[in-house]
């Protein structure tokens, strides 16, 4: 199954403010974090939904495995982080 691709501009609209969707990206993969109580309002400890959080995760107290509990929505179009592995999801 291939996942839909979204531009960074389309991702930015899913910030929990402009629409009900609360999405974030990590390494070119877009996750729906709406069900997390920590992301309910579209922000989480100075981090905003609708963005690629790849660089910001380096300073987080958790690892990238935090995304394993969220649904994958799609892929970031032309992401510099995207690998063959992420396109196989």
C-alpha positions in Angstrom: 0.0 0.0 0.0 1.5 3.3 -1.0 1.0 6.3 1.3 -0.2 9.7 0.1 2.4 12.5 -0.1 1.9 15.9 1.4 3.9 19.1 1.0 5.2 20.9 4.0 2.6 23.6 3.3 -0.2 21.0 3.5 1.4 19.6 6.7 1.4 23.1 8.2 -2.4 23.2 7.9 -2.7 20.2 10.2 -1.6 22.1 13.3 -4.7 21.6 15.5 -5.6 25.3 15.0 -6.6 25.7 11.4 -8.2 22.2 11.2 -9.0 19.4 13.5 -6.1 17.3 12.3 -3.0 17.3 14.5 -0.1 15.9 12.4 3.7 16.0 12.8 6.5 14.7 10.6 9.6 12.8 11.5 12.2 11.8 9.0 9.8 12.3 6.1 6.9 10.3 7.7 3.7 12.1 8.8 2.0 10.9 12.0 -1.4 11.7 13.4 -0.8 12.7 17.0 -4.4 13.9 17.7 -5.2 11.1 20.1 -2.3 12.0 22.4 -3.4 14.1 25.4 -0.1 15.9 25.1 -0.8 17.1 21.5 -4.6 17.8 21.9 -4.2 21.6 21.5 -1.7 21.4 18.7 1.4 22.0 20.8 3.6 20.0 23.1 6.3 21.6 25.2 7.2 24.4 22.8 6.8 22.2 19.8 4.0 22.8 17.3 2.0 20.4 15.2 2.0 20.9 11.5 5.8 20.8 11.4 8.7 18.4 10.7 10.1 17.7 14.1 13.2 15.7 13.0 15.8 18.2 14.1 13.9 19.1 17.3 13.8 15.5 18.5 17.5 15.6 19.2 16.8 17.7 22.3 13.8 15.6 23.4 13.9 13.4 26.5 12.6 10.4 24.5 13.7 8.6 21.3 12.2 8.3 17.9 10.3 5.2 19.1 7.7 7.5 20.6 6.2 7.7 17.1 5.6 4.0 17.0 2.3 4.5 18.9 0.8 6.9 16.3 -0.9 6.2 13.0 1.1 7.0 9.9 -0.9 9.3 7.7 1.5 9.8 4.8 4.9 11.0 3.6 6.4 14.4 3.2 6.8 15.1 -0.5 10.5 15.6 -1.5 11.7 15.2 2.1 15.5 15.2 2.5 15.0 12.7 5.3 13.1 10.1 3.4 14.7 6.8 2.9 13.7 3.6 1.0 12.6 2.2 4.4 10.0 5.0 4.9 8.5 4.5 1.4 7.9 0.8 2.2 5.6 1.6 5.2 
